[in-house]
Amino acid sequence: MCGIVGYVGPKQAVNVLIEGLKRLEYRGYDSSGLCVCTEGKLNVAKTPGRISNLEERIAGNKSIIAGTIGIAHTRWATHGAPTEENAHPHTSTDGKIALVHNGIIENYSTLKQYLEGKGYAFASQTDTEVLVHLISEFYGDGAGNLEQAVQMALAEVSGTYGLAVICSDEPDKIVVARRGSPLILGVGNGEYVVASDASAILEHTANVIYLNDNEMAVVSREGVRTLTIDNVPITKEVKQIEWSLEQIAKGGYEHFMLKEIMEQPESARQAITGRLDMREMRVVLGGLASVGREMAKIRRIVLTSCGTAWHAGLVGEFLFEDLAKVPTEVEYASEFRYRNPIIDEGTAVVVISQSGETADTLAAVREAKEKGAFTLGIVNVVGSTIARETDAGVYLHAGPEIGVASTKAFTSQILVEILMAMALGRRRYMSQQTMERYIRELDAIPDKIKTVLKQSDHIRDIAKQFIDRENWLFLGRGYHYPIALEGALKLKEISYIHAEGLPAAEMKHGPIALINDGMPAVFVAPRCGTYDKIIGNIEEIRARKGKTIVVATEGDHEIEKFTDHVIYVPDAPVPLQPLLTVVPLQLLAYHAAVLRGCNVDKPRNLAKSVTVE
């Protein structure tokens, strides 16, 4: 849940490091710091708060400005409050070694006791400081080589890490290692950039090396040498980042979140481009072409993910059972990994993650594979760990998503699930006539999303009337129950309004007690099989003086008699409706947050990519 940047090359390292940290701001952080090696000395600056504080701290510091090798970090507090002492980099007692670290050292307490027995004093409350002292211990105790000292230290460590280490005795080298927390090496023209996220590299190069778990690299002015933590040399392929620098800019929008909401017609089009064969009227999923035999054997599907991706999984449960007639269940990845799940023959475990690095979801993949499951990934980031470790999968191709609150990735996840369910269904029970109908309807979805987005001002006006209310309900039935959950999550994430999402029929089983005069209740109520039932639920809210906001199907003017506010979406087959009904809820949350003066792209306490438990 933090950011790492490192640089070796001819440029002033501090400029590359600061710019890289700024590109990682969207991941969330509460402090930052850097270390630059100049003339055989490590120069460290760190501070709580924004990166601008760090810039002020280093202004005029000639030692830091002069160096051409360095490491930097943005921290999201896990162990210890966001203070200067707890910020990274952490340094050894003699000041010769500095380290930045993402992840959690689970046995840090035991290691700390051992090091304190050796006379080491600790200046912070972090687990990370244990690592730098442990490396220092091995370095000064005979290793005399930074690479070896890092290997020896990591052999004693339990937990997760992405780390970068420099040493004043070896001033032209950065040693990096990874287990459970992503690290990427950018290979430029005579320069190298280390980062936890491709966005910090793109300005310098699109050529990258992805480190896998239990791998490390020695980055120097002469090049990159890769090996395992057990000291076995390995050869890594240099790959291309698919995103451009322009894609990670705001493009004239006030916030990344608004930009990404408005990009959904294009991201939806990208998700289906090349996958709908309009000539032969079939679905073509290249990512699954090599596992056709395994796909034919699927008798049960388990969808597992976290947060917004879990809500996409709930929609997927309806899709796979409805379109493919395959029994499907949905698990929180954080629970799946610990509960000894039953994986029998014919079970496919489908994992969903925007970043492809979500720690709990990655652990679920490994648990599933350990039990012999066939694993499929639905991810956005090409080359991510989940993409590499699943047996096969389908990329979203949604482009970079910078806003912490996921929007376009969510709709792309549902689109990919629809495509997978259609492909699987056609192998089983779906007629060609039904397939052709869904293909035509899917092809029209991007334009229908555009129609919904045109109502942004109308939705803002609705939000303005309710931003002083601290409790909201979001209600839906069937396919729209997960959309109600997602709408509530979006409002909570960025506006800090308490919101609860639930199946509309469950309201009577307790939550109806919450309804009071003026309380807003958002209903997702397009024309579908449960339409008459949800009208009754709307009436129940109004009878208790609650205020209702309804997402309804275009042309359904009858519903205006039952509600205070209506937001219309174009008609679509029921399995495709979530692609449209979620968009007004994204805009409702966005406008509510802006009107309340919240930091939309960097909501408090949240990080974009959750790479720790």
C-alpha positions in Angstrom: 0.0 0.0 0.0 3.0 2.3 -0.6 5.1 3.5 -3.4 8.8 2.8 -4.3 11.0 4.6 -6.8 14.7 4.1 -7.4 17.0 5.6 -10.1 20.5 4.9 -11.5 21.7 6.9 -14.4 23.3 10.2 -15.6 20.5 12.5 -14.5 20.0 14.2 -11.1 18.3 11.4 -9.2 16.2 13.7 -7.0 14.2 15.0 -10.0 13.4 11.5 -11.2 12.5 10.4 -7.6 10.2 13.3 -6.8 8.4 13.0 -10.1 8.0 9.3 -9.7 6.6 9.8 -6.2 4.1 12.2 -7.5 2.9 9.7 -10.1 2.4 7.2 -7.3 0.4 9.6 -5.1 -2.9 8.0 -6.3 -1.9 4.8 -4.4 -2.4 6.6 -1.1 0.3 7.7 1.4 0.8 9.7 4.6 4.5 10.4 4.5 7.4 10.4 2.1 11.2 10.4 1.9 14.2 9.8 -0.3 17.9 9.0 -0.1 20.5 10.1 -2.6 24.1 8.9 -2.7 26.6 11.6 -3.3 30.4 11.2 -3.2 30.1 8.0 -1.2 27.7 9.4 1.4 24.0 8.7 1.9 21.8 11.9 2.2 18.4 11.3 3.6 15.3 13.6 3.8 11.9 12.5 4.9 8.7 14.1 6.3 5.1 13.3 7.1 2.4 14.7 4.9 2.4 15.5 1.3 5.2 15.3 -1.2 5.3 19.0 -1.3 6.6 19.0 2.2 9.5 16.8 1.1 10.2 19.2 -1.7 10.5 22.0 0.7 12.8 19.9 3.0 15.3 19.2 0.2 15.2 22.7 -1.5 18.7 24.0 -1.6 20.3 20.8 -0.3 23.3 20.5 -2.7 24.3 17.1 -1.6 20.9 15.6 -2.5 20.6 17.6 -5.7 24.0 16.5 -7.0 23.5 12.7 -6.7 22.7 10.4 -9.7 21.6 7.4 -7.7 18.9 7.2 -5.1 15.7 5.6 -3.7 12.4 7.1 -2.6 9.2 6.1 -0.9 5.6 7.1 -0.1 4.3 5.3 3.0 0.8 4.3 4.2 1.2 3.7 7.9 0.9 0.1 9.1 3.3 -0.1 12.0 3.7 3.3 13.7 2.0 6.6 13.1 2.9 8.9 10.1 5.9 10.7 11.6 9.3 11.6 10.3 10.9 8.8 12.4 8.6 6.2 10.8 8.9 7.5 7.3 11.1 5.7 4.8 14.0 5.4 3.9 15.3 3.8 7.1 19.1 3.7 7.6 21.6 1.6 9.4 23.2 2.8 12.6 26.4 3.7 10.8 24.5 5.5 8.1 26.0 3.3 5.3 22.8 1.4 4.3 19.4 2.8 3.4 16.2 0.9 2.6 12.7 1.5 1.4 10.1 -1.3 1.8 6.5 -2.1 0.9 4.8 -5.0 2.7 4.8 -6.3 6.2 7.5 -8.2 8.1 5.5 -10.7 10.1 8.3 -11.9 12.4 9.7 -8.4 13.0 9.2 -8.6 16.7 11.4 -11.7 17.0 14.0 -10.2 14.8 13.9 -7.0 16.7 14.6 -8.8 20.0 17.6 -10.5 18.4 19.0 -7.3 17.1 18.5 -5.4 20.3 20.4 -8.2 22.0 23.2 -7.4 19.5 23.2 -3.8 20.7 21.1 -2.2 17.9 18.9 0.8 18.9 15.7 1.5 17.0 14.6 5.0 16.1 11.1 4.1 14.7 8.1 1.9 15.5 8.1 0.3 12.1 8.7 -3.3 11.1 10.8 -2.1 8.2 13.7 -0.8 10.4 14.3 -4.4 11.4 15.3 -5.1 7.8 17.9 -2.4 7.4 19.6 -3.3 10.7 19.5 -7.0 9.8 21.1 -6.3 6.4 23.7 -4.1 8.2 24.4 -7.0 10.7 25.2 -9.4 7.9 27.1 -6.8 5.8 29.4 -6.0 8.7 29.6 -9.6 9.9 31.6 -10.9 7.0 29.4 -10.6 3.9 31.0 -7.3 2.9 28.7 -7.4 -0.2 25.3 -5.7 -0.3 23.8 -8.3 -2.6 24.8 -11.2 -0.3 23.8 -9.3 2.9 20.3 -8.7 1.5 20.0 -12.4 0.6 21.1 -13.5 4.1 18.7 -11.1 5.7 15.8 -12.1 3.6 16.4 -15.8 4.4 15.5 -14.9 8.0 12.3 -12.9 7.1 8.7 -14.0 7.1 6.1 -11.8 5.4 5.9 -9.7 2.3 8.2 -7.2 0.7 9.1 -5.2 -2.2 12.3 -3.4 -1.3 15.2 -1.3 -2.6 18.5 -1.0 -0.8 21.6 1.2 -1.4 25.0 1.3 0.4 27.5 4.1 0.5 30.4 1.6 0.2 28.9 0.4 -3.2 27.7 3.8 -4.5 26.6 2.8 -8.0 24.3 -0.1 -7.1 20.7 -0.6 -6.0 19.7 -4.1 -4.8 16.0 -4.8 -5.1 13.9 -7.9 -4.1 10.3 -8.9 -4.2 8.0 -11.3 -2.3 4.2 -10.5 -2.4 4.6 -6.8 -3.3 5.2 -5.7 -6.9 8.4 -4.3 -8.3 9.2 -3.3 -11.8 12.5 -2.4 -13.4 12.5 0.2 -16.2 15.3 -0.3 -18.7 16.1 3.0 -20.4 19.0 4.4 -22.5 21.9 4.2 -20.0 19.5 4.6 -17.1 17.3 2.4 -14.9 14.2 3.2 -12.9 12.9 0.9 -10.1 9.3 1.3 -9.1 6.3 -0.4 -7.5 4.1 0.8 -10.3 4.5 1.4 -14.0 3.2 4.9 -13.8 6.5 6.0 -12.2 8.5 4.6 -15.1 6.6 5.6 -18.2 8.2 9.1 -18.5 11.6 7.5 -18.9 11.0 4.2 -20.7 8.3 1.7 -21.8 10.7 -1.2 -21.5 10.4 -3.1 -18.3 11.3 -6.2 -16.4 8.7 -7.7 -14.0 10.1 -9.4 -10.9 8.3 -12.4 -9.7 8.1 -13.5 -6.0 11.4 -14.6 -4.5 13.4 -12.8 -7.2 15.9 -10.0 -6.9 18.0 -7.8 -9.1 21.2 -5.8 -8.9 20.8 -2.6 -10.8 23.9 -0.6 -11.6 25.2 1.8 -14.3 26.4 -1.2 -16.3 23.0 -2.9 -16.4 20.6 -5.2 -14.6 21.5 -8.6 -13.2 18.6 -10.8 -12.1 18.6 -13.8 -9.8 16.6 -15.6 -7.1 16.9 -14.7 -3.5 18.6 -18.1 -3.2 21.3 -16.8 -5.5 20.4 -18.7 -8.7 20.9 -16.6 -11.8 17.8 -16.1 -14.0 17.1 -14.5 -17.3 14.2 -12.1 -17.5 12.4 -11.0 -20.6 12.1 -7.2 -21.2 8.5 -6.3 -22.0 6.6 -3.3 -23.1 4.2 -1.2 -21.0 1.0 -0.9 -22.9 -0.1 2.4 -21.4 1.1 5.9 -22.5 2.0 8.9 -20.4 -1.1 10.7 -21.8 -3.3 8.1 -20.4 -2.2 8.7 -16.8 -2.8 12.5 -17.1 -6.1 14.2 -16.1 -6.8 15.3 -19.6 -8.5 18.5 -18.6 -10.8 16.9 -16.0 -10.9 18.2 -12.5 -10.3 14.7 -11.0 -9.1 11.4 -12.3 -12.3 9.8 -11.0 -14.5 12.0 -13.2 -12.2 11.3 -16.2 -12.4 7.6 -15.7 -16.2 7.7 -15.3 -16.4 9.6 -18.5 -14.0 7.2 -20.2 -16.4 4.3 -19.8 -17.8 4.3 -23.3 -14.2 3.9 -24.6 -13.2 1.4 -21.9 -16.3 -0.6 -22.6 -15.5 -0.6 -26.3 -11.9 -1.7 -25.6 -13.2 -4.6 -23.5 -15.3 -6.0 -26.5 -13.0 -5.0 -29.4 -11.8 -8.1 -31.2 -13.9 -10.3 -28.9 -17.2 -9.9 -30.7 -17.0 -11.6 -34.1 -19.8 -9.7 -35.8 -19.5 -11.8 -39.0 -19.9 -15.2 -37.5 -21.7 -13.9 -34.4 -19.6 -15.5 -31.8 -17.4 -14.5 -28.8 -13.6 -14.8 -29.3 -11.5 -14.8 -26.2 -7.9 -15.2 -27.1 -6.7 -15.4 -23.5 -8.7 -18.6 -23.1 -7.9 -20.2 -26.5 -5.1 -22.4 -25.0 -7.4 -23.9 -22.3 -10.4 -24.9 -24.3 -10.2 -28.5 -23.0 -10.2 -27.3 -19.3 -13.1 -24.8 -20.1 -15.2 -27.7 -21.4 -14.7 -29.6 -18.1 -16.0 -26.7 -15.8 -18.9 -27.9 -13.6 -18.7 -25.3 -10.9 -17.3 -21.7 -10.7 -15.9 -19.9 -7.6 -15.5 -16.2 -8.1 -13.2 -14.5 -5.6 -12.0 -10.9 -5.2 -12.1 -7.9 -2.9 -14.0 -4.6 -2.6 -15.4 -3.3 -5.9 -14.1 -6.4 -7.7 -16.1 -8.6 -5.3 -19.3 -6.7 -6.3 -18.3 -7.5 -9.9 -18.1 -11.1 -8.8 -21.6 -11.0 -7.4 -22.9 -9.8 -10.8 -20.8 -12.6 -12.3 -22.6 -15.2 -10.2 -25.9 -14.2 -11.9 -24.2 -14.2 -15.3 -22.6 -17.6 -15.1 -25.7 -19.2 -13.7 -28.1 -17.4 -16.1 -26.2 -17.5 -19.4 -24.0 -20.5 -18.9 -26.0 -22.6 -16.4 -23.0 -23.3 -14.3 -23.4 -23.4 -10.5 -21.5 -20.4 -9.2 -20.6 -18.9 -5.8 -18.7 -15.8 -4.7 -16.1 -15.6 -2.0 -14.2 -12.7 -0.4 -10.6 -13.5 -1.3 -9.6 -12.5 2.3 -11.8 -15.3 3.6 -11.2 -17.8 0.9 -7.5 -18.0 1.6 -8.1 -19.1 5.2 -11.1 -21.3 5.3 -9.9 -24.6 3.6 -12.2 -24.3 0.6 -13.6 -27.4 -1.1 -12.1 -27.6 -4.6 -13.3 -30.7 -6.5 -12.9 -31.9 -10.1 -14.4 -29.5 -12.5 -14.1 -26.4 -10.2 -12.8 -23.3 -11.8 -11.6 -20.5 -9.6 -12.0 -17.1 -11.3 -10.2 -14.2 -9.6 -10.9 -10.5 -10.3 -8.5 -7.7 -9.6 -7.9 -4.4 -11.4 -4.2 -4.2 -10.4 -3.5 -7.9 -10.6 -1.5 -7.4 -7.4 -4.2 -7.4 -4.6 -2.5 -9.4 -1.8 -5.6 -11.3 -0.6 -6.7 -12.2 -4.2 -3.2 -13.4 -5.1 -3.2 -15.6 -2.0 -6.6 -17.0 -3.1 -5.1 -17.9 -6.4 -2.2 -19.8 -4.7 -4.6 -21.5 -2.3 -6.8 -22.6 -5.3 -3.8 -23.9 -7.3 -2.5 -25.7 -4.2 -5.8 -27.6 -4.1 -5.7 -28.4 -7.8 -8.1 -25.9 -9.2 -8.2 -24.6 -12.7 -7.6 -20.8 -12.2 -8.7 -17.9 -14.5 -7.8 -14.2 -14.0 -9.8 -11.1 -14.9 -7.3 -8.3 -14.5 -6.5 -4.9 -16.0 -2.7 -4.6 -15.7 -0.8 -6.6 -18.3 2.1 -8.6 -16.8 0.8 -8.3 -13.2 1.4 -11.1 -10.8 -2.2 -12.5 -10.9 -2.0 -12.5 -14.7 1.2 -14.5 -14.6 0.1 -17.0 -12.0 -3.3 -18.0 -13.2 -3.7 -20.7 -15.8 -5.3 -18.3 -18.2 -7.4 -15.2 -18.3 -8.9 -12.2 -20.0 -7.5 -8.7 -19.7 -9.8 -5.7 -19.3 -7.9 -3.3 -21.6 -9.5 -0.5 -19.6 -6.4 1.6 -19.6 -4.8 2.9 -16.4 -7.2 3.6 -13.5 -5.7 6.3 -11.2 -8.7 7.2 -9.1 -8.7 5.2 -5.9 -12.4 4.5 -6.2 -12.7 2.1 -9.1 -15.2 3.0 -11.9 -14.3 2.0 -15.4 -12.5 -1.1 -14.3 -15.8 -2.3 -12.6 -17.8 -2.0 -15.8 -15.0 -3.7 -17.8 -14.9 -6.5 -15.3 -18.7 -7.1 -15.8 -18.2 -6.9 -19.5 -15.5 -9.6 -19.5 -17.7 -11.8 -17.2 -20.5 -11.4 -19.7 -18.2 -12.5 -22.6 -16.9 -15.4 -20.6 -20.4 -16.5 -19.6 -21.6 -16.2 -23.2 -18.7 -18.2 -24.5 -19.2 -20.9 -21.9 -23.0 -20.8 -22.4 -22.7 -21.3 -26.1 -20.8 -24.6 -25.5 -23.7 -25.8 -23.4 -27.2 -24.5 -23.6 -27.3 -21.1 -25.3 -28.8 -21.1 -28.8 -27.2 -19.3 -31.7 -30.2 -17.0 -31.9 -29.7 -15.9 -28.2 -26.0 -15.5 -28.8 -26.6 -13.2 -31.7 -29.1 -11.1 -29.7 -26.6 -10.6 -26.9 -23.8 -9.7 -29.3 -25.8 -7.0 -30.9 -26.9 -5.6 -27.6 -23.3 -5.7 -26.3 -22.1 -3.8 -29.3 -24.6 -1.0 -28.5 -23.5 -0.7 -24.8 -20.8 1.9 -25.2 -23.2 4.3 -26.9 -25.8 3.7 -24.2 -23.3 4.5 -21.5 -22.7 7.8 -23.3 -26.4 8.6 -23.0 -26.3 8.0 -19.2 -23.2 10.3 -18.9 -25.1 13.2 -20.4 -27.2 13.3 -17.2 -24.2 14.3 -15.0 -25.6 17.8 -14.3 -29.0 16.4 -13.4 -27.4 13.9 -11.0 -25.3 16.7 -9.5 -28.5 18.6 -8.8 -30.0 15.5 -7.0 -26.8 15.0 -5.0 -26.8 18.6 -3.9 -30.2 18.1 -2.1 -28.9 15.3 0.1 -25.2 15.9 0.9 -26.1 17.0 4.5 -27.6 13.6 5.2 -25.1 11.2 6.9 -27.0 7.9 6.3 -28.2 6.6 2.9 -29.7 3.3 1.7 -29.0 1.7 -1.7 -31.5 -1.1 -2.7 -31.8 -3.4 -5.6 -33.0 -6.9 -6.6 -31.5 -9.6 -8.7 -28.7 -8.3 -10.9 -29.1 -5.0 -9.2 -28.4 -6.0 -5.7 -24.7 -6.0 -6.3 -25.1 -2.6 -8.0 -26.7 -1.3 -4.9 -23.7 -2.6 -2.9 -21.3 -0.9 -5.3 -23.3 2.4 -5.2 -23.1 2.4 -1.4 -19.4 1.6 -1.4 -18.6 4.5 -3.8 -20.5 7.0 -1.6 -18.7 5.7 1.5 -15.2 5.7 -0.2 -15.1 9.3 -1.4 -17.7 11.3 0.4 -17.4 9.7 3.9 -21.2 9.4 4.1 -22.4 6.2 5.8 -24.3 4.2 3.2 -25.7 0.6 3.3 -26.4 -1.5 0.3 -28.7 -4.5 0.5 -31.3 -6.6 -1.4 -34.5 -4.6 -1.4 -36.5 -7.5 0.0 -34.2 -7.7 3.0 -35.0 -4.1 4.1 -38.0 -5.4 6.0 -35.8 -7.8 8.0 -34.3 -5.0 10.1 -32.9 -2.1 8.1 -36.3 -0.5 7.7 -35.9 0.6 11.3 -33.3 3.1 10.0 -35.8 5.0 7.9 -36.6 8.5 9.2 -37.9 11.8 7.8 -35.9 12.8 4.8 -33.5 9.8 4.7 -32.3 9.2 1.1 -32.9 5.8 -0.3 -31.5 5.0 -3.8 -33.3 2.3 -5.7 -31.9 0.5 -8.8 -35.2 -0.3 -10.5 -35.0 -0.8 -14.3 -37.7 -2.8 -16.1 -37.1 -6.5 -15.1 -38.8 -9.5 -13.6 -38.8 -8.0 -10.1 -40.0 -4.5 -11.1 -43.4 -4.7 -9.4 -41.8 -6.0 -6.2 -39.3 -3.1 -6.0 -42.1 -0.6 -6.5 -43.6 -2.0 -3.3 -40.3 -1.4 -1.6 -40.2 2.2 -2.8 -43.6 2.7 -1.3 -42.5 1.3 2.0 -39.7 4.0 2.2 -42.1 6.8 1.2 -44.7 5.7 3.8 -42.0 6.4 6.5 -41.1 9.8 5.1 -37.9 8.7 3.4 -36.8 10.4 0.2 -36.3 8.1 -2.9 -34.0 8.4 -5.8 -34.7 5.8 -8.5 -32.6 4.6 -11.4 -35.2 3.5 -14.0 -35.6 2.5 -17.6 -36.0 5.2 -20.3 -39.7 5.7 -21.0 -40.9 4.4 -17.7 -42.8 7.6 -16.7 -45.2 5.6 -14.5 -42.4 5.2 -11.9 -42.4 9.0 -11.4 -45.5 8.7 -9.4 -43.7 6.6 -6.8 -40.5 8.5 -6.3 -39.0 11.9 -5.6 -36.2 11.8 -8.2 -35.6 9.7 -11.3 -32.4 9.0 -13.3 -33.1 7.2 -16.6 -30.9 4.7 -18.3 -31.5 3.1 -21.8 -33.2 -0.2 -22.0 -31.1 -3.4 -22.3 -31.5 -7.1 -21.7 -31.4 -7.8 -17.9 -27.9 -9.4 -17.8 -26.5 -6.2 -19.4 -28.4 -3.7 -17.3 -25.8 -3.4 -14.6 -23.4 -1.9 -17.1 -25.8 1.1 -17.3 -27.4 1.3 -13.9 -24.1 1.6 -12.1 -23.0 4.7 -14.0 -25.5 7.1 -12.3 -24.4 5.8 -8.9 -20.8 6.5 -9.7 -21.7 10.1 -10.7 -24.0 10.5 -7.6 -21.0 9.5 -5.3 -18.6 11.7 -7.3 -20.8 14.8 -7.1 -21.7 14.3 -3.5 -18.0 14.1 -2.6 -17.1 17.2 -4.6 -20.0 19.2 -3.1 -18.8 18.1 0.4 -15.3 19.3 -0.3 -13.7 15.9 -0.2 -10.4 14.9 -1.9 -12.0 12.6 -4.5 -8.9 11.0 -6.0 -7.2 10.5 -2.6 -9.8 9.6 -0.1 -8.6 9.3 3.5 -7.2 6.0 4.8 -7.5 4.3 1.3 -4.9 3.0 -1.1 -5.4 2.1 -4.8 -3.6 -1.2 -4.8 -3.9 -3.1 -1.5 -0.8 -5.2 -1.4 -0.8 -6.0 2.3 -3.4 -7.9 4.4 
